[in-house]
Amino acid sequence: MARILIVDDSPTEMYKFTSILEKHGHEVLKAENGADGVALARQEKPDAVLMDIVMPGLNGFQATRQLSKDEGTRSIPVIMITTKDQETDKVWGTRQGARDYLTKPVTEETLMKTLNAVLAG
């Protein structure tokens, strides 16, 4: 299936998302912060990125902006998955280049429906 990059500093969330994605046949790449996520996306060219926002160093907004402005990664869809649930956060995430925005906790059904939609274009 698809290669999905998870960028999240929470081991619990990383485990949860990895389990769901692998159960549905996807290959998972992992980064624990925004800077590593951007570097891995540039190197591996995943089919999609699941991006947390609140992380040390480069946050998810900054990392998403870098990916969406980079010629080599701008076509990779980013789905922000975060605890930040304010409408202004969602608008800002979209302005940074995110294709979708989900608020934690995310159900398996919601994650897969959203991921399949962005992978389909």
ZIHU-V138691 format. One line per field, one symbol per residue. ss: DSSP state (A for helix, B for strand, O for the rest). psi: psi as a letter, one per 20 degrees, with the letter a starting at -180 (. if undefined). burial: 1 if it has 16 or more other ideal C-beta (glycine too) atoms within 10 Angstrom, else 0. A space follows every 10 residues. Layout:
ss->???
psi->???
burial->???
//
This chain:
ss->OOBBBBBOOO AAAAAAAAAA AAAOOOBBBB BOOAAAAAAA AAAAOOOBBB BOOOOOOOOA AAAAAAAAAO OOOOOOBBBB BBOOOOAAAA AAAAAOOOOB BBBOOOOAAA AAAAAAAAAA O
psi->cqopppopio hggggghggg ghhjjqppqq qjrgghgggh ghgimrhrpo orgoqqcorh ggggggghip hiihioppop oriojqhhgg gggghijphr oqpqqpqggg ghggghghhi .
burial->0001111110 0011011101 1000010110 1111111101 1000011111 1110100111 1111111100 0010011111 1101000011 0110011111 1100010000 1101100100 0
//
